[in-house]
Amino acid sequence: MTTVDNDLTTPALAEAERHTAHNYHPLPVVIAEAEGAWVTDVDGRRYLDCLAGYSALNFGHRHPALIDAARQQLDRVTLTSRAFGHDQLGPFCAELAELVGKQLVLPMNTGAEAVESAIKVARKWGYQVKGVPDGQATIIVAGGNFHGRTTTIISFSDDPDARADFGPYTPGFRTVPYGDAAALADAIDEHTVAVLLEPVQGEAGVILPPPGYLGRVRELCTRDNVLFIADEIQSGLARTGRTLACEHYGVVPDMYLLGKALGGGVVPVSAVVADRDVLGVLRPGQHGSTFGGNPLACAVGRAVVAILGTGEYQHRARRLGEHLHRELDALVGHGVTAVRCLGLWAGVDIDPTLGTGREVCARLLERGVLAKDTHGATIRLAPPLVVEHDELSWAVAALHAVLTDMSRHDAPPTSVFLLS
Ligand SMILES: Cc1ncc(COP(=O)(O)O)c(C=O)c1O
């Protein structure tokens, strides 16, 4: 990468390399500051953030209302544990439940915790309400899923990196192909307590459900008394142009799993949101987390819910998403083989003969665009929803330039695109 006078990036990368577990393979950039859709590295270079913390930063870096809510709460109380009540918990849960159209909220911290919580709730519901024999509950999941990294969750992943050498695996899951309602119908039996799906598969490369699929999942779940759990941790909270991706398909699941943007990119906040007949199965002592539903998280979460209540960001995602989609479509045949978009969320398949998605992202970095590859030759674009129309055009032009360079088999660029 480029060396600049008084280079602070190289030593910072080296220190992280020496002392950090190597469970990530980050691009060589060291961010020091951020605002809105832009970040600045330790050497003063600016980059357009087209990943947005995997959609945790839907409202941009350091949204003023979110920072203000956090600051105010920092001056009051930050942690009580759930052993005691606090004055942000009730309002947060009430406001989030109303936003999503359900009755109860189980607040947690990370996305994986929300998924784990939903699995426990579904199993308990299966034994206590559906009458499944003890220890026999099964949950059906989709091929290509990504729901997090805990031992139970990776037990039903089909990604070898996520799974290999982490066994023994948690039993009780059955995988069917994503988008195949007939396979789902065949897989459901009297022991099935839930179907757990991402309405749009994010990590898999922004894979959209085939027409009618989610509606059919809803019908099957209702018919066979099975809970439909929608993991909206990445797809939810305005990213797709609606508060929830399920709205695009006219389906209402039994449980929503939310995370990422629920904490506004400020604190980790996740939640399971469902009606009383489902979440009501949990009794004291059966589930919990020291930090789950803490005052700081709830205060920031309330500010997120208030922002979502205006509809402004859902509207921006729709409008800007149409623009992004149009511009990306123009690259098909020019180094891009396919584009999938919903709202301001795009999966871009790169012609694998040009190189890997990782190479494309490394070259985008050199041009001032932060993006992330997934599954070999796919790039995921998910900028903060505060991004401007012209900034999107600029990022797509950078992608076009990168693909043009790669098609000419140019050497990697040696200069960084500096933005004033
Ligand atoms: C759909 C989905 N579910 C769950 C998770 C896990 O969230 P976390 O990384 O906060 O545990 C992710 C993370 O990318 C996700 O995309």
The ligand as an SDF file (V2000), in Angstrom:
LIG
                    3D

 16 16  0  0  0  0  0  0  0  0999 V2000
  -28.6750  -11.9100    9.4860 C   0  0  0  0  0  0  0  0  0  0  0  0
  -27.7000  -11.8560   10.6160 C   0  0  0  0  0  0  0  0  0  0  0  0
  -28.0060  -12.4530   11.7750 N   0  0  0  0  0  0  0  0  0  0  0  0
  -27.1640  -12.4290   12.8260 C   0  0  0  0  0  0  0  0  0  0  0  0
  -25.9440  -11.8000   12.7440 C   0  0  0  0  0  0  0  0  0  0  0  0
  -25.0030  -11.8120   13.9150 C   0  0  0  0  0  0  0  0  0  0  0  0
  -24.9360  -10.5460   14.4950 O   0  0  0  0  0  0  0  0  0  0  0  0
  -23.7000  -10.2110   15.4890 P   0  0  0  0  0  0  0  0  0  0  0  0
  -22.4770  -10.1330   14.6570 O   0  0  0  0  0  0  0  0  0  0  0  0
  -24.0850   -8.8910   16.1060 O   0  0  0  0  0  0  0  0  0  0  0  0
  -23.6600  -11.3090   16.4910 O   0  0  0  0  0  0  0  0  0  0  0  0
  -25.5880  -11.1700   11.5480 C   0  0  0  0  0  0  0  0  0  0  0  0
  -24.2690  -10.4980   11.4100 C   0  0  0  0  0  0  0  0  0  0  0  0
  -23.8080  -10.1740   10.3490 O   0  0  0  0  0  0  0  0  0  0  0  0
  -26.4880  -11.2040   10.4500 C   0  0  0  0  0  0  0  0  0  0  0  0
  -26.1840  -10.6250    9.2790 O   0  0  0  0  0  0  0  0  0  0  0  0
  1  2  1  0
  2  3  1  0
  2 15  2  0
  3  4  2  0
  4  5  1  0
  5  6  1  0
  5 12  2  0
  6  7  1  0
  7  8  1  0
  8  9  2  0
  8 10  1  0
  8 11  1  0
 12 13  1  0
 12 15  1  0
 13 14  2  0
 15 16  1  0
M  END
$$$$
